[in-house]
């Protein structure tokens, strides 16, 4: 999928910031923009919600694991149960945790108004 972004001169500084971030992280501008959007939309989400949003687990599978956690395995994390039930892979959990962590860190950052 291809998208175009239209912006005014007043927003040019944002494109410059995006270019800087892309160079610093050695990613394409598109990849950086997508990671920013992902963090924004997943802000405050729980692990299961993120996995569901990513299309890796459906609500029935998630609810089944949450019930199992509540009834039998209170000491286990939901990610562990999802992997044990073969609904997701460990690498999927790791990716969702990165998103969750970066989203919670972003909530502590308050950008300056221009």
The first five atom37 places (N, CA, C, CB, O) and aatype in JSON, in Angstrom:
{
  "aatype": [20, 20, 20, 20, 20, 20, 20, 20, 20, 20, 20, 20, 20, 20, 20, 20, 20, 20, 20, 20, 20, 20, 20, 20, 20, 20, 20, 20, 20, 20, 20, 20, 20, 20, 20, 20, 20, 20, 20, 20, 20, 20, 20, 20, 20, 20, 20, 20, 20, 20, 20, 20, 20, 20, 20, 20, 20, 20, 20, 20, 20, 20, 20, 20, 20, 20, 20, 20, 20, 20, 20, 20, 20, 20, 20, 20, 20, 20, 20, 20, 20, 20, 20, 20, 20, 20, 20, 20, 20, 20, 20, 20, 20, 20, 20, 20, 20, 20, 20, 20, 20, 20, 20, 20, 20, 20, 20, 20, 20, 20, 20, 20, 20, 20],
  "atom_mask": [
    [1, 1, 1, 1, 1],
    [1, 1, 1, 1, 1],
    [1, 1, 1, 1, 1],
    [1, 1, 1, 1, 1],
    [1, 1, 1, 1, 1],
    [1, 1, 1, 1, 1],
    [1, 1, 1, 1, 1],
    [1, 1, 1, 1, 1],
    [1, 1, 1, 1, 1],
    [1, 1, 1, 1, 1],
    [1, 1, 1, 1, 1],
    [1, 1, 1, 1, 1],
    [1, 1, 1, 1, 1],
    [1, 1, 1, 1, 1],
    [1, 1, 1, 1, 1],
    [1, 1, 1, 1, 1],
    [1, 1, 1, 1, 1],
    [1, 1, 1, 1, 1],
    [1, 1, 1, 1, 1],
    [1, 1, 1, 1, 1],
    [1, 1, 1, 1, 1],
    [1, 1, 1, 1, 1],
    [1, 1, 1, 1, 1],
    [1, 1, 1, 1, 1],
    [1, 1, 1, 1, 1],
    [1, 1, 1, 1, 1],
    [1, 1, 1, 1, 1],
    [1, 1, 1, 1, 1],
    [1, 1, 1, 1, 1],
    [1, 1, 1, 1, 1],
    [1, 1, 1, 1, 1],
    [1, 1, 1, 1, 1],
    [1, 1, 1, 1, 1],
    [1, 1, 1, 1, 1],
    [1, 1, 1, 1, 1],
    [1, 1, 1, 1, 1],
    [1, 1, 1, 1, 1],
    [1, 1, 1, 1, 1],
    [1, 1, 1, 1, 1],
    [1, 1, 1, 1, 1],
    [1, 1, 1, 1, 1],
    [1, 1, 1, 1, 1],
    [1, 1, 1, 1, 1],
    [1, 1, 1, 1, 1],
    [1, 1, 1, 1, 1],
    [1, 1, 1, 1, 1],
    [1, 1, 1, 1, 1],
    [1, 1, 1, 1, 1],
    [1, 1, 1, 1, 1],
    [1, 1, 1, 1, 1],
    [1, 1, 1, 1, 1],
    [1, 1, 1, 1, 1],
    [1, 1, 1, 1, 1],
    [1, 1, 1, 1, 1],
    [1, 1, 1, 1, 1],
    [1, 1, 1, 1, 1],
    [1, 1, 1, 1, 1],
    [1, 1, 1, 1, 1],
    [1, 1, 1, 1, 1],
    [1, 1, 1, 1, 1],
    [1, 1, 1, 1, 1],
    [1, 1, 1, 1, 1],
    [1, 1, 1, 1, 1],
    [1, 1, 1, 1, 1],
    [1, 1, 1, 1, 1],
    [1, 1, 1, 1, 1],
    [1, 1, 1, 1, 1],
    [1, 1, 1, 1, 1],
    [1, 1, 1, 1, 1],
    [1, 1, 1, 1, 1],
    [1, 1, 1, 1, 1],
    [1, 1, 1, 1, 1],
    [1, 1, 1, 1, 1],
    [1, 1, 1, 1, 1],
    [1, 1, 1, 1, 1],
    [1, 1, 1, 1, 1],
    [1, 1, 1, 1, 1],
    [1, 1, 1, 1, 1],
    [1, 1, 1, 1, 1],
    [1, 1, 1, 1, 1],
    [1, 1, 1, 1, 1],
    [1, 1, 1, 1, 1],
    [1, 1, 1, 1, 1],
    [1, 1, 1, 1, 1],
    [1, 1, 1, 1, 1],
    [1, 1, 1, 1, 1],
    [1, 1, 1, 1, 1],
    [1, 1, 1, 1, 1],
    [1, 1, 1, 1, 1],
    [1, 1, 1, 1, 1],
    [1, 1, 1, 1, 1],
    [1, 1, 1, 1, 1],
    [1, 1, 1, 1, 1],
    [1, 1, 1, 1, 1],
    [1, 1, 1, 1, 1],
    [1, 1, 1, 1, 1],
    [1, 1, 1, 1, 1],
    [1, 1, 1, 1, 1],
    [1, 1, 1, 1, 1],
    [1, 1, 1, 1, 1],
    [1, 1, 1, 1, 1],
    [1, 1, 1, 1, 1],
    [1, 1, 1, 1, 1],
    [1, 1, 1, 1, 1],
    [1, 1, 1, 1, 1],
    [1, 1, 1, 1, 1],
    [1, 1, 1, 1, 1],
    [1, 1, 1, 1, 1],
    [1, 1, 1, 1, 1],
    [1, 1, 1, 1, 1],
    [1, 1, 1, 1, 1],
    [1, 1, 1, 1, 1],
    [1, 1, 1, 1, 1],
    [1, 1, 1, 1, 1]
  ],
  "atom_positions": [
    [[0.84, -1.17, 0.0], [0.0, 0.0, 0.0], [0.89, 1.24, 0.0], [-0.96, -0.01, 1.21], [1.93, 1.28, 0.66]],
    [[0.48, 2.22, -0.74], [1.25, 3.45, -0.8], [0.36, 4.6, -0.36], [1.79, 3.7, -2.23], [-0.82, 4.66, -0.7]],
    [[0.93, 5.51, 0.41], [0.19, 6.68, 0.89], [1.0, 7.93, 0.61], [-0.13, 6.56, 2.4], [2.23, 7.89, 0.55]],
    [[0.3, 9.0, 0.46], [0.95, 10.31, 0.31], [0.61, 11.14, 1.52], [0.51, 11.02, -1.01], [-0.5, 11.06, 2.06]],
    [[1.56, 11.95, 1.94], [1.33, 12.83, 3.07], [1.43, 14.26, 2.55], [2.36, 12.57, 4.23], [2.42, 14.66, 1.94]],
    [[0.4, 15.02, 2.81], [0.38, 16.42, 2.42], [0.53, 17.25, 3.68], [-0.93, 16.79, 1.65], [-0.16, 17.02, 4.67]],
    [[1.42, 18.19, 3.64], [1.65, 19.03, 4.82], [1.97, 20.45, 4.37], [2.8, 18.46, 5.68], [2.36, 20.7, 3.23]],
    [[1.78, 21.36, 5.3], [2.05, 22.77, 5.0], [3.46, 23.13, 5.47], [0.99, 23.69, 5.68], [4.14, 22.33, 6.11]],
    [[3.87, 24.34, 5.15], [5.19, 24.8, 5.59], [5.29, 24.78, 7.11], [5.48, 26.21, 5.07], [6.36, 24.53, 7.67]],
    [[4.17, 25.05, 7.78], [4.17, 25.06, 9.25], [4.5, 23.68, 9.83], [2.82, 25.52, 9.77], [4.98, 23.58, 10.96]],
    [[4.24, 22.64, 9.06], [4.49, 21.28, 9.53], [5.81, 20.7, 9.06], [3.38, 20.39, 9.07], [6.14, 19.56, 9.37]],
    [[6.57, 21.48, 8.31], [7.84, 20.98, 7.75], [8.8, 20.5, 8.84], [8.51, 22.08, 6.91], [9.58, 19.58, 8.62]],
    [[8.74, 21.12, 10.0], [9.63, 20.71, 11.1], [9.36, 19.26, 11.51], [9.46, 21.65, 12.31], [10.28, 18.56, 11.93]],
    [[8.11, 18.83, 11.4], [7.78, 17.44, 11.74], [8.43, 16.46, 10.77], [6.27, 17.23, 11.75], [8.91, 15.4, 11.18]],
    [[8.45, 16.81, 9.5], [9.1, 15.97, 8.5], [10.6, 15.92, 8.77], [8.81, 16.48, 7.07], [11.23, 14.87, 8.62]],
    [[11.17, 17.04, 9.16], [12.6, 17.07, 9.51], [12.87, 16.16, 10.71], [13.05, 18.51, 9.82], [13.86, 15.42, 10.72]],
    [[11.99, 16.21, 11.72], [12.15, 15.34, 12.89], [12.06, 13.87, 12.49], [11.07, 15.67, 13.96], [12.8, 13.03, 12.99]],
    [[11.14, 13.58, 11.58], [10.99, 12.21, 11.1], [12.24, 11.75, 10.35], [9.76, 12.09, 10.19], [12.7, 10.63, 10.54]],
    [[12.79, 12.62, 9.52], [14.03, 12.29, 8.8], [15.16, 12.04, 9.77], [14.41, 13.43, 7.83], [15.93, 11.09, 9.6]],
    [[15.29, 12.87, 10.81], [16.34, 12.7, 11.82], [16.18, 11.36, 12.53], [16.3, 13.85, 12.84], [17.15, 10.63, 12.73]],
    [[14.94, 11.05, 12.92], [14.68, 9.79, 13.62], [15.02, 8.6, 12.72], [13.2, 9.71, 14.07], [15.62, 7.63, 13.18]],
    [[14.66, 8.68, 11.46], [14.94, 7.6, 10.51], [16.44, 7.39, 10.36], [14.3, 7.9, 9.14], [16.92, 6.25, 10.34]],
    [[17.19, 8.48, 10.26], [18.65, 8.36, 10.12], [19.26, 7.78, 11.4], [19.29, 9.73, 9.8], [20.13, 6.91, 11.35]],
    [[18.79, 8.28, 12.55], [19.32, 7.84, 13.83], [19.06, 6.35, 14.06], [18.71, 8.66, 14.97], [19.92, 5.63, 14.58]],
    [[17.88, 5.89, 13.67], [17.5, 4.49, 13.88], [17.83, 3.59, 12.69], [16.03, 4.4, 14.18], [17.58, 2.39, 12.73]],
    [[18.39, 4.19, 11.64], [18.74, 3.46, 10.42], [17.54, 2.7, 9.85], [19.88, 2.49, 10.7], [17.61, 1.52, 9.53]],
    [[16.44, 3.44, 9.74], [15.2, 2.9, 9.19], [14.73, 3.84, 8.09], [14.1, 2.73, 10.3], [15.21, 4.96, 7.96]],
    [[13.78, 3.37, 7.33], [13.16, 4.25, 6.34], [12.22, 5.2, 7.07], [12.4, 3.43, 5.24], [11.78, 4.93, 8.19]],
    [[11.91, 6.31, 6.42], [10.95, 7.24, 7.01], [9.6, 6.57, 7.18], [10.81, 8.51, 6.13], [8.9, 6.81, 8.17]],
    [[9.23, 5.72, 6.24], [7.95, 5.02, 6.33], [7.91, 4.11, 7.56], [7.7, 4.19, 5.05], [6.92, 4.08, 8.28]],
    [[8.99, 3.38, 7.79], [9.05, 2.48, 8.95], [8.97, 3.28, 10.25], [10.35, 1.64, 8.92], [8.3, 2.86, 11.19]],
    [[9.64, 4.41, 10.29], [9.59, 5.26, 11.5], [8.19, 5.81, 11.72], [10.59, 6.42, 11.38], [7.68, 5.82, 12.84]],
    [[7.57, 6.27, 10.65], [6.22, 6.81, 10.77], [5.24, 5.74, 11.24], [5.76, 7.4, 9.42], [4.39, 6.0, 12.09]],
    [[5.37, 4.54, 10.7], [4.49, 3.44, 11.13], [4.72, 3.09, 12.59], [4.71, 2.21, 10.25], [3.76, 2.79, 13.3]],
    [[5.96, 3.11, 13.05], [6.22, 2.79, 14.46], [5.65, 3.87, 15.38], [7.73, 2.63, 14.71], [5.15, 3.56, 16.46]],
    [[5.71, 5.12, 14.94], [5.12, 6.22, 15.72], [3.6, 6.04, 15.8], [5.47, 7.59, 15.09], [3.01, 6.2, 16.87]],
    [[2.98, 5.72, 14.68], [1.53, 5.51, 14.66], [1.13, 4.31, 15.52], [1.05, 5.3, 13.23], [0.14, 4.36, 16.25]],
    [[1.92, 3.25, 15.42], [1.64, 2.05, 16.21], [1.69, 2.38, 17.7], [2.66, 0.94, 15.88], [0.79, 1.99, 18.45]],
    [[2.72, 3.1, 18.12], [2.84, 3.48, 19.52], [1.68, 4.37, 19.95], [4.16, 4.2, 19.75], [1.16, 4.22, 21.06]],
    [[1.27, 5.28, 19.09], [0.17, 6.18, 19.42], [-1.12, 5.4, 19.63], [-0.01, 7.23, 18.31], [-1.82, 5.6, 20.63]],
    [[-1.45, 4.53, 18.69], [-2.72, 3.82, 18.76], [-2.73, 2.72, 19.81], [-3.04, 3.24, 17.43], [-3.81, 2.34, 20.27]],
    [[-1.58, 2.21, 20.2], [-1.52, 1.15, 21.21], [-1.25, 1.7, 22.61], [-0.45, 0.13, 20.84], [-1.12, 0.93, 23.56]],
    [[-1.15, 2.99, 22.73], [-0.87, 3.62, 24.02], [-1.88, 3.17, 25.07], [-0.89, 5.14, 23.88], [-3.09, 3.29, 24.88]],
    [[-1.39, 2.66, 26.18], [-2.24, 2.24, 27.28], [-2.9, 0.88, 27.09], [-3.29, 3.24, 27.5], [-3.7, 0.47, 27.92]],
    [[-2.58, 0.19, 26.01], [-3.2, -1.1, 25.75], [-2.52, -2.22, 26.53], [-3.15, -1.42, 24.26], [-1.34, -2.14, 26.86]],
    [[-3.29, -3.23, 26.83], [-2.75, -4.41, 27.48], [-2.19, -5.36, 26.42], [-3.84, -5.12, 28.34], [-2.51, -5.24, 25.24]],
    [[-1.38, -6.29, 26.86], [-0.7, -7.2, 25.95], [-1.68, -7.93, 25.02], [0.1, -8.22, 26.73], [-1.46, -7.98, 23.81]],
    [[-2.75, -8.47, 25.57], [-3.73, -9.19, 24.76], [-4.4, -8.31, 23.72], [-4.78, -9.8, 25.66], [-4.66, -8.75, 22.6]],
    [[-4.67, -7.06, 24.09], [-5.28, -6.12, 23.14], [-4.33, -5.83, 21.98], [-5.66, -4.81, 23.85], [-4.76, -5.76, 20.83]],
    [[-3.06, -5.67, 22.29], [-2.07, -5.41, 21.25], [-1.98, -6.61, 20.31], [-0.7, -5.11, 21.87], [-1.96, -6.44, 19.09]],
    [[-1.91, -7.81, 20.87], [-1.85, -9.02, 20.03], [-3.1, -9.16, 19.17], [-1.67, -10.27, 20.91], [-3.01, -9.57, 18.02]],
    [[-4.23, -8.82, 19.73], [-5.48, -8.87, 18.97], [-5.48, -7.83, 17.86], [-6.68, -8.66, 19.91], [-5.87, -8.13, 16.73]],
    [[-5.04, -6.61, 18.18], [-4.96, -5.55, 17.17], [-4.01, -5.93, 16.04], [-4.51, -4.24, 17.81], [-4.21, -5.54, 14.89]],
    [[-2.97, -6.68, 16.37], [-2.0, -7.12, 15.37], [-2.54, -8.28, 14.53], [-0.68, -7.53, 16.04], [-1.92, -8.69, 13.55]],
    [[-3.69, -8.82, 14.93], [-4.3, -9.92, 14.2], [-3.67, -11.27, 14.51], [-4.21, -9.67, 12.74], [-3.81, -12.22, 13.74]],
    [[-2.97, -11.36, 15.63], [-2.27, -12.6, 15.98], [-3.1, -13.53, 16.86], [-0.98, -12.27, 16.69], [-2.83, -14.73, 16.92]],
    [[-4.08, -12.99, 17.52], [-4.95, -13.78, 18.39], [-6.35, -13.18, 18.29], [-4.42, -13.81, 19.89], [-6.5, -11.96, 18.21]],
    [[-7.36, -14.04, 18.31], [-8.72, -13.48, 18.28], [-9.26, -13.37, 19.71], [-9.67, -14.35, 17.4], [-8.67, -13.9, 20.65]],
    [[-10.36, -12.69, 19.83], [-10.93, -12.43, 21.17], [-11.31, -13.72, 21.9], [-12.17, -11.53, 21.04], [-11.15, -13.8, 23.12]],
    [[-11.8, -14.72, 21.19], [-12.17, -15.99, 21.83], [-10.94, -16.68, 22.41], [-12.86, -16.92, 20.82], [-10.98, -17.17, 23.54]],
    [[-9.85, -16.71, 21.64], [-8.61, -17.33, 22.13], [-8.08, -16.56, 23.35], [-7.53, -17.36, 21.0], [-7.66, -17.16, 24.34]],
    [[-8.11, -15.25, 23.25], [-7.63, -14.42, 24.35], [-8.49, -14.64, 25.6], [-7.64, -12.94, 23.95], [-7.95, -14.82, 26.69]],
    [[-9.8, -14.62, 25.44], [-10.69, -14.83, 26.58], [-10.5, -16.21, 27.2], [-12.15, -14.64, 26.16], [-10.56, -16.36, 28.42]],
    [[-10.28, -17.22, 26.37], [-10.04, -18.57, 26.86], [-8.79, -18.6, 27.75], [-9.88, -19.57, 25.68], [-8.79, -19.21, 28.83]],
    [[-7.74, -17.94, 27.3], [-6.49, -17.9, 28.07], [-6.64, -17.07, 29.34], [-5.34, -17.34, 27.22], [-6.07, -17.4, 30.37]],
    [[-7.41, -16.0, 29.27], [-7.64, -15.19, 30.48], [-8.42, -15.97, 31.52], [-8.4, -13.89, 30.12], [-8.15, -15.87, 32.71]],
    [[-9.4, -16.75, 31.07], [-10.16, -17.61, 31.99], [-9.25, -18.66, 32.62], [-11.34, -18.29, 31.26], [-9.31, -18.92, 33.82]],
    [[-8.41, -19.27, 31.8], [-7.46, -20.28, 32.29], [-6.53, -19.66, 33.34], [-6.64, -20.88, 31.12], [-6.25, -20.26, 34.37]],
    [[-6.07, -18.45, 33.05], [-5.18, -17.74, 33.98], [-5.9, -17.48, 35.3], [-4.69, -16.42, 33.37], [-5.34, -17.68, 36.37]],
    [[-7.14, -17.04, 35.22], [-7.91, -16.7, 36.41], [-8.24, -17.92, 37.26], [-9.19, -15.99, 36.02], [-8.2, -17.86, 38.49]],
    [[-8.57, -19.04, 36.6], [-9.01, -20.23, 37.32], [-7.88, -21.13, 37.8], [-9.92, -21.02, 36.46], [-7.91, -21.62, 38.93]],
    [[-6.86, -21.35, 36.94], [-5.86, -22.37, 37.24], [-4.45, -21.85, 37.39], [-5.88, -23.39, 36.19], [-3.67, -22.39, 38.18]],
    [[-4.1, -20.83, 36.66], [-2.69, -20.47, 36.55], [-2.46, -18.99, 36.87], [-2.18, -20.79, 35.16], [-1.96, -18.23, 36.05]],
    [[-2.83, -18.62, 38.08], [-2.73, -17.21, 38.49], [-1.31, -16.69, 38.5], [-3.35, -17.02, 39.85], [-1.08, -15.49, 38.38]],
    [[-0.34, -17.58, 38.65], [1.06, -17.17, 38.7], [1.66, -16.97, 37.32], [1.87, -18.19, 39.46], [2.75, -16.4, 37.19]],
    [[0.97, -17.42, 36.29], [1.5, -17.31, 34.92], [1.03, -16.02, 34.27], [1.08, -18.51, 34.07], [-0.08, -15.54, 34.52]],
    [[1.89, -15.47, 33.44], [1.54, -14.29, 32.67], [0.72, -14.73, 31.46], [2.82, -13.5, 32.23], [0.85, -15.86, 30.98]],
    [[-0.12, -13.83, 30.98], [-0.99, -14.16, 29.87], [-0.18, -14.55, 28.63], [-1.92, -12.99, 29.55], [-0.6, -15.42, 27.86]],
    [[0.94, -13.91, 28.43], [1.79, -14.25, 27.28], [2.27, -15.69, 27.32], [2.98, -13.32, 27.23], [2.31, -16.37, 26.3]],
    [[2.63, -16.15, 28.51], [3.08, -17.53, 28.66], [1.96, -18.5, 28.29], [3.56, -17.79, 30.1], [2.2, -19.5, 27.61]],
    [[0.76, -18.21, 28.74], [-0.37, -19.09, 28.46], [-0.7, -19.09, 26.97], [-1.6, -18.67, 29.28], [-0.99, -20.14, 26.39]],
    [[-0.66, -17.93, 26.34], [-0.94, -17.84, 24.9], [0.07, -18.66, 24.1], [-0.9, -16.37, 24.44], [-0.3, -19.29, 23.11]],
    [[1.33, -18.64, 24.52], [2.36, -19.44, 23.84], [2.13, -20.92, 24.09], [3.78, -19.02, 24.31], [2.2, -21.73, 23.16]],
    [[1.85, -21.3, 25.34], [1.6, -22.7, 25.67], [0.43, -23.27, 24.87], [1.33, -22.85, 27.16], [0.45, -24.44, 24.48]],
    [[-0.58, -22.46, 24.65], [-1.76, -22.91, 23.91], [-1.55, -22.84, 22.39], [-2.97, -22.05, 24.3], [-2.46, -23.15, 21.62]],
    [[-0.35, -22.45, 21.98], [0.02, -22.34, 20.56], [-0.83, -21.34, 19.78], [-0.09, -23.69, 19.92], [-1.07, -21.51, 18.59]],
    [[-1.28, -20.29, 20.47], [-2.01, -19.23, 19.79], [-1.06, -18.21, 19.18], [-2.98, -18.53, 20.76], [-1.34, -17.62, 18.13]],
    [[0.07, -18.01, 19.83], [1.09, -17.08, 19.34], [2.47, -17.67, 19.59], [0.96, -15.68, 20.02], [2.63, -18.64, 20.33]],
    [[3.46, -17.06, 18.96], [4.85, -17.48, 19.17], [5.51, -16.52, 20.17], [5.65, -17.51, 17.82], [5.02, -15.41, 20.41]],
    [[6.59, -16.96, 20.74], [7.31, -16.1, 21.68], [7.76, -14.8, 21.03], [8.52, -16.84, 22.26], [7.75, -13.75, 21.67]],
    [[8.15, -14.87, 19.76], [8.58, -13.67, 19.06], [7.44, -12.66, 18.93], [9.12, -14.05, 17.67], [7.67, -11.45, 18.93]],
    [[6.19, -13.16, 18.83], [5.03, -12.28, 18.78], [4.83, -11.57, 20.12], [3.76, -13.07, 18.41], [4.51, -10.38, 20.17]],
    [[5.02, -12.32, 21.19], [4.92, -11.74, 22.54], [5.98, -10.67, 22.72], [5.06, -12.83, 23.64], [5.7, -9.58, 23.22]],
    [[7.21, -10.98, 22.29], [8.3, -10.01, 22.41], [7.98, -8.72, 21.66], [9.6, -10.61, 21.88], [8.2, -7.63, 22.18]],
    [[7.46, -8.84, 20.45], [7.1, -7.67, 19.64], [6.02, -6.85, 20.33], [6.63, -8.11, 18.24], [6.12, -5.63, 20.41]],
    [[4.99, -7.52, 20.83], [3.9, -6.82, 21.52], [4.4, -6.14, 22.8], [2.77, -7.79, 21.86], [3.94, -5.04, 23.14]],
    [[5.33, -6.77, 23.5], [5.88, -6.17, 24.71], [6.71, -4.93, 24.39], [6.73, -7.19, 25.47], [6.7, -3.96, 25.15]],
    [[7.42, -4.96, 23.27], [8.18, -3.78, 22.84], [7.22, -2.63, 22.57], [9.03, -4.09, 21.57], [7.47, -1.49, 22.98]],
    [[6.14, -2.92, 21.88], [5.13, -1.89, 21.59], [4.54, -1.35, 22.88], [4.02, -2.45, 20.68], [4.39, -0.14, 23.06]],
    [[4.19, -2.26, 23.78], [3.59, -1.87, 25.05], [4.55, -1.01, 25.87], [3.19, -3.1, 25.85], [4.15, 0.01, 26.44]],
    [[5.8, -1.42, 25.92], [6.8, -0.69, 26.69], [7.04, 0.7, 26.11], [8.12, -1.46, 26.74], [7.07, 1.68, 26.85]],
    [[7.2, 0.78, 24.8], [7.47, 2.08, 24.19], [6.25, 2.98, 24.31], [7.86, 1.91, 22.72], [6.39, 4.2, 24.43]],
    [[5.05, 2.41, 24.28], [3.84, 3.21, 24.44], [3.76, 3.78, 25.84], [2.6, 2.37, 24.14], [3.39, 4.94, 26.02]],
    [[4.1, 2.97, 26.84], [4.03, 3.48, 28.22], [5.12, 4.51, 28.48], [4.15, 2.32, 29.21], [4.91, 5.44, 29.26]],
    [[6.27, 4.35, 27.85], [7.32, 5.35, 27.99], [6.91, 6.66, 27.33], [8.64, 4.84, 27.39], [7.2, 7.73, 27.86]],
    [[6.23, 6.58, 26.2], [5.77, 7.78, 25.5], [4.73, 8.52, 26.32], [5.2, 7.42, 24.14], [4.62, 9.75, 26.22]],
    [[3.95, 7.8, 27.14], [2.96, 8.48, 27.97], [3.6, 9.36, 29.02], [2.05, 7.46, 28.63], [2.98, 10.3, 29.51]],
    [[4.83, 9.06, 29.37], [5.54, 9.86, 30.37], [6.19, 11.09, 29.74], [6.59, 9.02, 31.08], [6.67, 11.97, 30.46]],
    [[6.21, 11.17, 28.44], [6.82, 12.28, 27.73], [5.76, 13.25, 27.29], [7.63, 11.78, 26.52], [4.8, 12.87, 26.62]],
    [[5.92, 14.5, 27.66], [4.98, 15.52, 27.23], [5.69, 16.47, 26.3], [4.39, 16.26, 28.44], [6.57, 17.22, 26.73]],
    [[5.32, 16.45, 25.01], [5.98, 17.32, 24.06], [5.67, 18.79, 24.33], [5.57, 16.96, 22.65], [4.61, 19.13, 24.84]],
    [[6.62, 19.64, 23.98], [6.42, 21.07, 24.15], [5.51, 21.56, 23.04], [7.78, 21.84, 24.13], [5.58, 21.11, 21.89]],
    [[4.66, 22.5, 23.41], [3.78, 23.1, 22.42], [4.54, 24.17, 21.65], [2.52, 23.69, 23.1], [5.37, 24.87, 22.21]],
    [[4.25, 24.28, 20.41], [4.88, 25.3, 19.56], [3.94, 26.44, 19.35], [5.31, 24.71, 18.21], [4.28, 27.41, 18.66]]
  ]
}
